[in-house]
Amino acid sequence: MDNITVLTWMFFILSLFIFYLIGRFTLNLIRQHYNIYDILFELEEEEIKK
């Protein structure tokens, strides 16, 4: 294979890996966002009890 072909495949695989990492990071942010709603709901209930 040519050097260009190998280089192209390396860039392609690296791009897929970076997209995978961004996807995982985004899913973690979404999970944390939903967890915040639960925490805020509990804090609001505590304020109502006072």
Summary of the structure (lengths in Angstrom):
residues: 50
radius of gyration: 21.9
end to end distance: 73.0
largest distance: 73.0
contacts: 93
relative contact order: 0.07
helix: 94%
strand: 0%
